[in-house]
Amino acid sequence: MKKVRYRLFFAGWMLALAGFAVAEQVDPRFPSDRPADLPEEWTRWPRARIRQLEAERDQLLEKISVLPQHDPKFQSDHLGYHSLFEDPDPDGSLPPHQIDIKLAWAPTLASIALAPAFNPMESKGEGAYAFPKRFKIEMLNPGTDGFETVVDWMDEDFPYPGPYPVFFSGINRATKHVRITVPQEVRESGVAYFALGEIYLFRPGAGGRIGANVVAWADTEIEVSDSFAMPPIWDTQYLRDGVAGLGFPLSDERVESKDLMVTYENGLPFSDKVQLTLDLGRVRDIGRIDFWPAAAPYLLALPSFGFPERISVEMSPDPDFDKVMVLEMKNATRRVYHGNLLSITGEGYDAQYIRITMEGLGEYKGNPILGMGEISVSNNEQVWSVNSKIAAQGIPREYLDQLPRLVDGCSRHRRILPQGEWIKGLAQRRPLDRRLAVVERELEMARSTWRRIQLRSSIWGGGIVAVALIGGMVLQRRQRRRILENLRWQIAHDLHDEVGSSLGSISLTAEQLENEATDAGMKEDLVDLSLMAREACASLREVVWVIDQSTIHLPALIQKLVERAEWVLGGVELSVETPKDCPDTVVSFPFKRHLIMFFKEAVHNCARHAQATRVRIAVEIVGSQLQLMVSDNGHGFDPSELKDGWGLANMKKRAKELGGEMELESQPGTGTTITLKVPLKALPNEPRRAYKSSN
């Protein structure tokens, strides 16, 4: 029950962060508001741990999917505000920095957000550059003319935001003066400074939504106690220019909508001046017009692809534009070069019709091109342009059906979000993205641990099963064939020598895999393990076959030799030649055993030592002799330098015991050929003595 309560509490807290609660506080305004760390109760068993992590990962991804897209853009200019570099006083005290935002009147503010400055040269891609660790935000009380603290992080360090904004909600106070105080902080360089990318003061909107950002209003003034001004990189006014490096205000969920992309190719009529006319349906109070750059094709890193160089806007309450307000923007391409919107703001103008003239089109593959994602007409976060009527001049007829793309409320295959909801959503993503990174890292570790456990279990389990099968088969055969007690003892002895040795090697290899666990060693050990397992299985098959036979005939014995070769030489090109008219001679059990042991040694050398890719086995009846030849294309060796590990001495002794002889032909680099010649009359006879071998 305790474990369930923890999970329910954790899930409820994460849902609140994801925006499902009405009065949630995204970032704590005071250290005491910070949620307590929750104890983690995880099982130690890797498989169950994997299921837990996968479930949490899926929950995090589901929550993130309804939040804005997080695609920060590190800027080369317009980074924001930078304070002066201050040397610490001898007593270590320095006066604090202050940023004062003064409004023309006293609107109610619902929330405050701060965007970090991005400096890719200093932050090394980690996100926030010189974000203040400690600060407080105060508001002037119109009734008392005194400042009241609404955010206070002066006694503790604020959590590092990274490439995300911080968002303080639940303010709900009327004021005309907001002050941000940042104490001097000596950094690793030995001097004190801080930086901010953007400041947002949001009014409450209709229906509980977030309203307009009053810092962007034309009559808002920003004053600072000191400033390191170096336009176009650092300047106080960059705190309100809308260039925050946070990417575009878009949802993370993709939609089917596309951007307008007009290419004047294949002889289409071209005019260097394109006019668009929007009809908003009725007269609206217009305070801002945003022009969205289109997404470049083929995922090209061209943020201003197809964007015109010059844009002028005419606004009028009548369709003839007799009464008109004109706004003009030059160097428009430069303004959107870093992945920003082009925004034209005014003090509010009543208009129903908007005529937009675009000049200076770019080129693509030698042809003029016009690209635009959206034209958004709004005032105080109220967007008037969505689904409005739009007409064009200077655009080929083939592209007129794309005009509604400019007023569909979408760009770059995603929905456009209001600025306040976008900033708030990015702040909500911060703990989710960070937890997701931790979960994915732990998930990979848990999966790696589980794979190691599975490998070790399969090795030990395979060895146990093999031992159990071998013991069961031996006991079963002994019960069925009691009349062959002496022979069964000999078989059990050989089985102990060869299969027991192989299984011992399997156990040793398993221990090496467990202790070393490197890719190169794993590969070599698994090759040895596979070969020994195949030889053990081949031996067991022969034991079963022998015990089941009352008599053994030469054709059947040759067939068993071929089957052993096919079983052991897996992955090797094998050719076999057997006599068509083989005499159906009975072979004695001891003769069979010596012949199989001889052949086993020869095939083992091909697979283990010679490293051959082709092996030829030929069985012939030449006169009164049985000739068995095994030839490979392996490394070969000098016969004068006898290789003890190849078992050649044992093979010669077995050939002699069979009443025959062994011939060996080999040279370094040309392979090896071993030929056994045995008289046919020796097949049914007992060898001269029972030869014992470690094989």
VEXTILO-559272 format. One record per residue (C-alpha): residue in one letter; x, y, z; residue number from 1. Coordinates in steps of 0.001 Angstrom, whole numbers, plus 500000, padded with zeros to 6 digits. Each point is the difference from the previous one (the first is absolute). Layout:
N
resn_east_north_up_resi
a_X_Y_Z_NUM;
...
//
This chain:
695
resn_east_north_up_resi
m_500000_500000_500000_1;
k_502863_502371_500801_2;
k_501524_499351_496586_3;
v_496667_500760_498294_4;
r_499662_503285_501902_5;
y_503465_501109_498903_6;
r_499188_499224_496375_7;
l_496666_501846_500159_8;
f_501662_503030_501595_9;
f_502775_500001_497380_10;
a_497490_499651_497144_11;
g_497878_502850_501392_12;
w_502995_502303_500333_13;
m_501142_499277_496431_14;
l_496491_500598_498669_15;
a_500023_503365_501703_16;
l_503311_500865_498366_17;
a_498568_498977_496633_18;
g_497280_502629_500257_19;
f_496950_497998_500973_20;
a_499341_501965_503173_21;
v_498375_503419_499804_22;
a_502015_501899_502610_23;
e_503323_498221_499754_24;
q_503273_501810_500571_25;
v_502449_498927_497280_26;
d_503137_501260_501755_27;
p_499957_500639_503756_28;
r_500006_503702_500842_29;
f_501561_499270_503376_30;
p_502327_497151_501079_31;
s_497370_498843_502480_32;
d_497587_499360_497101_33;
r_502352_497490_498415_34;
p_498525_496442_499931_35;
a_501787_497558_502282_36;
d_502139_497302_498430_37;
l_498080_496739_499866_38;
p_501633_496708_501058_39;
e_500572_497569_497200_40;
e_498691_496483_500654_41;
w_501287_497797_497200_42;
t_500417_496277_499835_43;
r_503550_498693_499701_44;
w_499060_497279_497503_45;
p_501099_501333_496579_46;
r_497047_498678_497998_47;
a_497433_501593_502308_48;
r_502127_503158_500118_49;
i_499891_500175_496192_50;
r_496201_499794_500029_51;
q_499797_502772_502596_52;
l_502339_502279_498035_53;
e_498200_499316_496715_54;
a_496664_500872_501604_55;
e_501379_503248_501429_56;
r_501645_500859_496658_57;
d_496689_499535_498162_58;
q_498214_502188_502547_59;
l_502609_502745_499631_60;
l_499829_499880_496202_61;
e_496207_500244_500131_62;
k_500174_503094_502222_63;
i_502715_501611_497871_64;
s_498012_499402_496803_65;
v_497355_502585_501014_66;
l_502604_502652_500859_67;
p_501792_502384_497613_68;
q_502835_498962_497739_69;
h_503398_500556_501627_70;
d_502450_501022_497305_71;
p_502355_502693_501395_72;
k_501971_502076_497521_73;
f_503361_501305_501143_74;
q_500338_503526_498654_75;
s_503062_501874_498760_76;
d_498446_503374_500878_77;
h_497106_501482_502014_78;
l_500950_497736_502906_79;
g_498328_502231_502590_80;
y_501182_502104_502919_81;
h_503458_499695_501615_82;
s_501047_501725_503206_83;
l_503346_501700_500489_84;
f_503000_497949_501066_85;
e_500594_500955_503643_86;
d_503154_499348_502015_87;
p_499175_498956_503565_88;
d_500668_502485_502803_89;
p_502663_499092_502591_90;
d_497257_499057_502463_91;
g_498276_497938_497305_92;
s_496871_502176_499888_93;
l_498612_501543_496819_94;
p_496824_501995_499364_95;
p_497285_497930_498300_96;
h_498879_500371_496391_97;
q_496508_501319_499345_98;
i_497710_499837_496975_99;
d_496918_502236_500137_100;
i_497067_499507_497618_101;
k_497719_503064_500036_102;
l_496535_499825_498441_103;
a_497847_502886_498783_104;
w_497152_498865_502255_105;
a_499356_497355_502655_106;
p_498660_496812_498355_107;
t_499445_496807_501945_108;
l_502881_497565_499467_109;
a_499250_496280_500291_110;
s_503444_498507_499378_111;
i_503653_500850_499419_112;
a_502504_498084_497879_113;
l_503748_500319_499481_114;
a_501789_498522_497000_115;
p_503721_499237_500354_116;
a_502560_501453_497643_117;
f_501655_497543_497623_118;
n_503671_500459_499287_119;
p_501317_496956_498106_120;
m_503614_501134_500497_121;
e_499700_499973_503782_122;
s_497220_497580_500887_123;
k_501464_497236_497779_124;
g_496538_499060_498842_125;
e_498780_499386_503560_126;
g_497339_502706_499879_127;
a_499840_502976_502333_128;
y_502914_502435_500009_129;
a_500625_501845_503297_130;
f_496411_499546_501168_131;
p_499670_501557_503483_132;
k_500200_497452_502758_133;
r_498315_502297_502499_134;
f_497505_502753_499353_135;
k_496706_501494_501086_136;
i_497115_501631_498146_137;
e_498030_502837_501583_138;
m_496894_501931_498960_139;
l_499061_503532_500931_140;
n_496760_500098_501974_141;
p_497952_502908_498561_142;
g_498271_500477_503348_143;
t_503093_500266_502212_144;
d_502683_500983_497459_145;
g_502122_497272_501546_146;
f_501513_496956_498349_147;
e_498673_496553_500876_148;
t_501965_496830_499278_149;
v_498223_497479_497771_150;
v_502986_497759_499194_151;
d_502839_499532_502478_152;
w_503056_497822_499359_153;
m_502540_502100_501890_154;
d_500914_497427_502670_155;
e_500233_496868_497826_156;
d_501261_499274_496488_157;
f_497275_499740_497394_158;
p_500115_496643_498115_159;
y_502025_500270_496789_160;
p_497458_500499_497163_161;
g_502108_498863_497052_162;
p_498546_500892_496569_163;
y_496511_500619_501421_164;
p_498186_503074_501349_165;
v_498941_500286_503639_166;
f_496354_500819_500642_167;
f_498457_501410_503182_168;
s_496204_499874_500114_169;
g_497442_500969_502594_170;
i_501155_503644_500211_171;
n_496627_501729_499342_172;
r_500965_503530_501054_173;
a_499504_503390_498395_174;
t_503147_502093_499635_175;
k_501746_502452_497714_176;
h_503550_499256_501194_177;
v_501776_496624_500211_178;
r_503532_499729_501406_179;
i_502391_497049_499649_180;
t_502906_500013_502464_181;
v_503037_497774_499456_182;
p_502802_499949_502604_183;
q_503540_500166_498691_184;
e_501338_496484_499525_185;
v_503704_499385_499476_186;
r_500361_497297_497359_187;
e_502883_497663_499187_188;
s_501690_502715_497945_189;
g_500440_502089_503173_190;
v_497523_502754_499031_191;
a_496299_500451_500646_192;
y_497382_500197_497237_193;
f_496734_498484_498787_194;
a_497888_499921_496837_195;
l_496361_499601_498949_196;
g_498558_499329_496573_197;
e_496435_501281_500322_198;
i_497479_501195_502601_199;
y_496260_499264_499754_200;
l_497248_501617_502090_201;
f_496730_498310_499090_202;
r_496524_501344_500667_203;
p_497134_497603_500786_204;
g_498091_498941_496894_205;
a_496438_498983_499368_206;
g_498842_496586_501179_207;
g_502963_499509_502342_208;
r_502508_500252_497147_209;
i_503154_502088_500026_210;
g_499643_503478_498559_211;
a_502303_502485_498298_212;
n_503643_500651_500884_213;
v_500012_503645_501103_214;
v_503787_500280_499779_215;
a_499636_499998_496199_216;
w_497690_503041_500075_217;
a_501466_503117_498389_218;
d_499490_502189_503066_219;
t_501819_497609_502375_220;
e_503382_501231_501272_221;
i_502898_497872_501273_222;
e_502698_501513_502227_223;
v_503044_498191_501409_224;
s_502513_500911_502680_225;
d_502873_499055_497689_226;
s_500410_498415_496604_227;
f_502682_498503_497801_228;
a_498608_501259_496682_229;
m_501542_498655_496803_230;
p_497395_500021_497202_231;
p_499019_497937_498140_232;
i_500922_497377_502628_233;
w_499125_501512_503392_234;
d_497655_502902_500703_235;
t_497350_500828_502583_236;
q_497265_500286_497353_237;
y_500626_496392_498943_238;
l_498120_499000_503162_239;
r_496750_500846_498168_240;
d_500731_499401_496302_241;
g_498415_496516_499853_242;
v_503296_498348_499003_243;
a_500551_497459_502763_244;
g_501673_497095_498190_245;
l_497241_497626_501149_246;
g_498936_499109_496474_247;
f_496550_500514_498529_248;
p_496799_499993_502125_249;
l_498720_496700_498624_250;
s_498348_496900_501373_251;
d_501991_496778_500117_252;
e_497238_498060_498235_253;
r_500247_499974_496198_254;
v_497016_500918_497782_255;
e_499320_499651_496281_256;
s_500214_503734_499249_257;
k_502803_501225_497704_258;
d_501702_503354_499381_259;
l_499548_502141_496905_260;
m_502840_499390_497537_261;
v_499824_501645_496542_262;
t_502699_499261_497414_263;
y_499908_502002_496760_264;
e_501325_497304_497708_265;
n_499143_498446_496629_266;
g_499103_503391_498507_267;
l_497425_501017_502669_268;
p_499267_503775_499971_269;
f_502167_501832_502505_270;
s_499662_503367_501712_271;
d_502579_501320_502453_272;
k_497122_501455_502018_273;
v_497430_497715_501659_274;
q_496902_501413_501701_275;
l_497820_498151_502500_276;
t_496704_501420_501294_277;
l_498351_498681_503173_278;
d_496355_500628_500908_279;
l_499517_499507_503757_280;
g_496186_499983_499671_281;
r_499471_503142_502075_282;
v_502005_502839_501455_283;
r_502509_498785_502574_284;
d_502399_501716_502361_285;
i_503373_498940_498568_286;
g_503114_500221_502138_287;
r_502350_497476_498430_288;
i_500642_498153_496731_289;
d_502330_496962_499967_290;
f_501555_498576_496840_291;
w_501161_496385_500292_292;
p_502883_498766_497822_293;
a_499243_496787_498143_294;
a_501800_496733_500705_295;
a_502710_499368_497413_296;
p_499571_496827_497906_297;
y_502028_496832_500611_298;
l_500676_501075_503640_299;
l_502531_502572_498767_300;
a_501428_502298_502699_301;
l_498766_503165_498246_302;
p_497865_501968_502514_303;
s_499091_502821_497553_304;
f_499398_497794_496958_305;
g_497709_501822_497541_306;
f_499390_502955_502362_307;
p_499735_503397_498235_308;
e_502518_502745_500624_309;
r_497458_502845_500479_310;
i_496472_499967_501420_311;
s_497573_502902_500301_312;
v_496584_499825_501674_313;
e_496956_502206_499353_314;
m_497035_499803_502395_315;
s_496605_501553_499275_316;
p_496402_499704_501208_317;
d_498720_500161_496371_318;
p_500814_497801_496985_319;
d_501105_502988_497864_320;
f_502712_500934_502520_321;
d_498926_503654_499983_322;
k_500941_500280_503651_323;
v_503203_498078_500560_324;
m_502730_499327_502557_325;
v_503343_499008_498443_326;
l_502745_497962_501694_327;
e_503181_498963_498205_328;
m_502720_497522_500843_329;
k_503310_499952_498128_330;
n_502681_497300_500285_331;
a_497240_497538_500852_332;
t_502145_497023_499042_333;
r_502639_501027_502532_334;
r_497407_500189_502766_335;
v_498937_496366_499566_336;
y_503469_498644_499249_337;
h_500437_498441_503457_338;
g_496701_498140_500038_339;
n_497795_502827_501303_340;
l_496695_501513_498990_341;
l_499803_503346_498253_342;
s_497681_502068_502197_343;
i_498584_503419_499149_344;
t_498424_501699_503011_345;
g_498072_503222_500433_346;
e_497944_501846_502561_347;
g_496775_498427_498748_348;
y_498107_500919_496837_349;
d_496409_499258_499031_350;
a_499962_498183_496661_351;
q_498190_497265_498122_352;
y_502183_499788_496912_353;
i_503751_499443_499941_354;
r_502043_500304_496826_355;
i_503478_498509_500141_356;
t_502567_500765_497298_357;
m_503091_497775_499796_358;
e_503017_500855_497852_359;
g_503492_498647_499484_360;
l_499234_496315_499598_361;
g_502848_497523_500334_362;
e_501064_497322_497550_363;
y_500172_496214_500042_364;
k_501703_498128_497158_365;
g_499991_503193_497926_366;
n_496246_500636_500408_367;
p_498248_502600_502208_368;
i_498374_498514_503075_369;
l_497582_501147_502700_370;
g_499612_498102_503270_371;
m_497756_500932_502921_372;
g_498689_497879_502866_373;
e_497274_502212_501497_374;
i_498789_503596_500236_375;
s_498570_500566_503471_376;
v_498045_503202_500799_377;
s_499288_500446_503703_378;
n_499562_502306_502950_379;
n_500558_499010_503620_380;
e_500253_496313_499075_381;
q_496701_500145_498083_382;
v_500759_498714_496476_383;
w_497687_501471_497340_384;
s_501504_498505_496834_385;
v_499280_496271_500364_386;
n_497762_498804_497133_387;
s_499581_503535_498684_388;
k_499508_500731_496290_389;
i_503220_500492_498045_390;
a_500697_501079_496419_391;
a_503251_500474_498090_392;
q_501577_501772_497056_393;
g_503295_498931_498453_394;
i_499602_496312_500919_395;
p_499478_497509_497148_396;
r_496529_498485_499733_397;
e_501431_496543_500702_398;
y_500838_501083_503554_399;
l_496836_501902_500976_400;
d_498564_496920_501722_401;
q_502913_500212_502478_402;
l_498999_503452_501298_403;
p_497833_498611_502872_404;
r_503202_498534_501439_405;
l_500951_503540_501054_406;
v_496989_500345_502318_407;
d_499431_496448_501320_408;
g_501649_500552_503391_409;
c_502762_497506_499211_410;
s_503572_500079_498754_411;
r_502729_497443_499465_412;
h_497457_497177_500414_413;
r_499104_501136_503520_414;
r_497403_502167_501722_415;
i_501000_503560_500902_416;
l_499704_500671_503732_417;
p_499306_503269_501814_418;
q_503172_501440_501451_419;
g_498984_499593_503633_420;
e_498860_496388_499646_421;
w_503186_499250_498056_422;
i_502344_501427_502664_423;
k_498057_498300_502769_424;
g_499996_496668_498141_425;
l_503771_500137_499474_426;
a_500483_500558_503726_427;
q_497714_497025_500673_428;
r_502120_497849_497678_429;
r_503193_500604_501956_430;
p_499474_497462_502857_431;
l_498377_497519_497610_432;
d_502855_500125_497476_433;
r_502590_499684_502742_434;
r_498228_497052_501610_435;
l_499600_498390_496577_436;
a_503758_500240_499425_437;
v_500629_498308_503377_438;
v_497409_497276_499305_439;
e_501425_499223_496550_440;
r_503525_499781_501432_441;
e_498901_497674_502818_442;
l_497918_497969_497545_443;
e_503036_499322_497822_444;
m_502020_498948_503068_445;
a_497221_497660_501174_446;
r_499707_498430_496548_447;
s_503764_499465_499849_448;
t_499944_498291_503411_449;
w_497101_497782_498927_450;
r_501824_498944_496818_451;
r_503033_498939_502058_452;
i_497803_497981_502361_453;
q_498288_498280_497071_454;
l_503334_499106_498405_455;
r_501400_498513_503192_456;
s_496788_498098_500691_457;
s_499918_498527_496499_458;
i_503611_498800_500285_459;
w_499526_498382_503404_460;
g_496565_498669_499098_461;
g_501312_498487_496767_462;
g_502787_498247_501862_463;
i_497622_498595_502610_464;
v_497544_498803_497347_465;
a_502806_498375_498010_466;
v_501285_498166_503079_467;
a_496481_498885_500894_468;
l_499322_498720_496484_469;
i_503276_498129_499817_470;
g_499507_498363_503407_471;
g_496418_499020_499203_472;
m_500918_498475_496636_473;
v_502890_498013_501472_474;
l_497859_498624_502831_475;
q_497184_499114_497607_476;
r_502320_498169_497625_477;
r_501637_498096_502862_478;
q_496612_498730_501220_479;
r_499029_498831_496515_480;
r_503308_498338_499089_481;
r_501216_498160_503092_482;
i_501434_497176_497887_483;
l_502655_502435_498689_484;
e_501333_500970_503419_485;
n_503668_500137_499090_486;
l_499365_501921_496782_487;
r_497704_502450_501762_488;
w_502752_500608_502551_489;
q_502398_500817_497165_490;
i_497405_502322_498435_491;
a_499392_501729_503341_492;
h_503770_500436_500429_493;
d_500365_501576_496537_494;
l_496919_502129_500613_495;
h_501548_501242_503253_496;
d_503280_500800_498271_497;
e_498652_501898_496973_498;
v_496635_501450_501033_499;
g_501074_500632_503599_500;
s_503043_501864_498743_501;
s_497865_502056_497596_502;
l_497477_500862_502695_503;
g_502853_500964_502308_504;
s_501238_502346_497333_505;
i_496493_501450_499648_506;
s_499992_500743_503717_507;
l_503452_501645_499838_508;
t_498968_502073_496987_509;
a_496854_501145_501817_510;
e_502138_501217_502896_511;
q_502284_501899_497649_512;
l_496993_501621_498307_513;
e_498678_501013_503394_514;
n_503278_501553_501184_515;
e_501275_501539_496799_516;
a_496836_500885_498020_517;
t_501772_501814_497113_518;
d_498891_499810_496376_519;
a_503247_498510_498627_520;
g_500282_497397_502744_521;
m_496322_499184_499782_522;
k_500280_499255_496311_523;
e_503018_497659_500365_524;
d_498530_498160_503002_525;
l_496665_499477_498315_526;
v_501753_498467_496981_527;
d_501739_497461_502270_528;
l_496780_499401_501914_529;
s_498070_499318_496807_530;
l_502620_497533_498687_531;
m_500178_498032_503246_532;
a_496219_499837_500235_533;
r_499721_498668_496466_534;
e_502635_497341_500609_535;
a_498293_498944_503234_536;
c_496661_499746_498251_537;
a_501562_497972_497166_538;
s_501557_497598_502511_539;
l_496716_499552_501803_540;
r_498227_499272_496732_541;
e_502571_497325_499174_542;
v_499698_498451_503476_543;
v_496249_499719_499617_544;
w_500386_498550_496538_545;
v_502522_497376_501084_546;
i_497949_498884_502980_547;
d_496895_499651_497842_548;
q_501771_497763_497477_549;
s_500521_496301_500524_550;
t_502490_499955_497130_551;
i_501743_502792_498124_552;
h_500535_499853_496236_553;
l_502616_501931_498036_554;
p_497544_502154_497896_555;
a_498197_501134_503155_556;
l_503302_500789_501711_557;
i_501152_502123_497033_558;
q_496684_501841_500086_559;
k_500507_500764_503712_560;
l_503481_501371_499289_561;
v_498520_502321_497372_562;
e_497283_501130_502425_563;
r_502657_500814_502643_564;
a_501894_502116_497475_565;
e_496845_501861_498976_566;
w_499069_500565_503653_567;
v_503422_501234_501154_568;
l_501083_501959_496918_569;
g_497168_502513_500138_570;
g_500639_502964_497676_571;
v_502728_498151_498051_572;
e_499607_499009_496338_573;
l_499951_496191_500131_574;
s_500231_497520_497122_575;
v_499535_496254_500591_576;
e_500807_497048_497725_577;
t_498867_496494_501000_578;
p_500296_496718_498081_579;
k_496979_499024_497927_580;
d_500527_496235_500465_581;
c_501063_499829_503629_582;
p_500242_496450_501408_583;
d_497438_499297_502694_584;
t_502703_498827_502423_585;
v_499286_499689_503710_586;
v_502252_502247_502083_587;
s_500998_499065_503521_588;
f_499173_502417_502794_589;
p_503654_500595_501011_590;
f_500973_500581_496332_591;
k_497130_502451_499675_592;
r_501126_501890_503107_593;
h_503619_500369_498817_594;
l_498869_501102_496533_595;
i_497594_502598_501380_596;
m_502658_501336_502402_597;
f_502481_500291_497137_598;
f_497455_501811_497827_599;
k_498915_502258_502890_600;
e_503609_501144_500508_601;
a_500418_500765_496295_602;
v_496744_501999_499768_603;
h_500787_501835_503241_604;
n_503335_501142_498559_605;
c_498213_501372_496923_606;
a_497540_501970_502097_607;
r_502257_501141_502834_608;
h_503613_500209_498859_609;
a_500064_500152_496205_610;
q_497306_502738_499851_611;
a_498951_498529_496661_612;
t_497157_501326_497843_613;
r_499760_496857_497795_614;
v_500308_496356_501038_615;
r_499908_496928_497731_616;
i_499229_496534_501368_617;
a_500475_497005_497712_618;
v_499351_496305_500863_619;
e_501161_497444_497424_620;
i_500287_496231_499678_621;
v_503290_499415_498198_622;
g_500585_496321_499487_623;
s_499870_498410_503406_624;
q_500513_503236_501880_625;
l_497716_502607_501538_626;
q_501473_503487_499437_627;
l_498733_503013_501942_628;
m_501334_503444_498977_629;
v_499366_503367_501731_630;
s_501394_503029_498137_631;
d_499683_503717_500853_632;
n_501177_503363_498615_633;
g_501119_501302_503391_634;
h_503282_501428_501249_635;
g_501972_496791_499700_636;
f_503294_499350_501779_637;
d_503401_498415_499677_638;
p_499615_496259_500821_639;
s_503584_499983_501269_640;
e_498879_502375_502730_641;
l_497298_497787_501491_642;
k_497182_501894_501724_643;
d_499187_498398_503363_644;
g_496675_501814_500231_645;
w_498811_498390_496730_646;
g_499952_496454_501461_647;
l_501930_498545_497032_648;
a_501925_497564_502212_649;
n_496720_498551_501319_650;
m_498664_499669_496456_651;
k_503068_498041_498866_652;
k_499667_497645_502958_653;
r_496301_499419_499255_654;
a_500815_499263_496345_655;
k_502536_497428_501123_656;
e_497512_498396_502414_657;
l_497523_499687_497103_658;
g_502583_498060_498050_659;
g_500510_502810_497484_660;
e_502114_503102_499475_661;
m_499595_503763_499893_662;
e_501458_502301_497327_663;
l_500441_503723_500630_664;
e_500537_502719_497374_665;
s_500248_503646_501040_666;
q_501874_503195_499239_667;
p_499632_503428_501590_668;
g_497306_501943_498140_669;
t_498825_497104_497771_670;
g_497790_497994_502356_671;
t_500241_496476_501394_672;
t_499016_496538_498691_673;
i_499738_496966_502320_674;
t_499395_496540_498514_675;
l_499201_496833_501985_676;
k_500467_496652_498248_677;
v_498517_496923_501720_678;
p_499619_496409_498617_679;
l_496355_498987_499569_680;
k_500708_496726_501770_681;
a_500785_501923_503199_682;
l_496508_501503_500231_683;
p_498244_497093_501789_684;
n_503030_499179_502120_685;
e_501051_501248_503382_686;
p_503017_502337_499957_687;
r_503181_498567_501417_688;
r_499502_501887_503279_689;
a_497561_502433_501559_690;
y_501679_503378_499542_691;
k_499112_502643_502561_692;
s_500018_503726_499172_693;
s_499098_503216_501753_694;
n_497625_500658_497120_695;
//
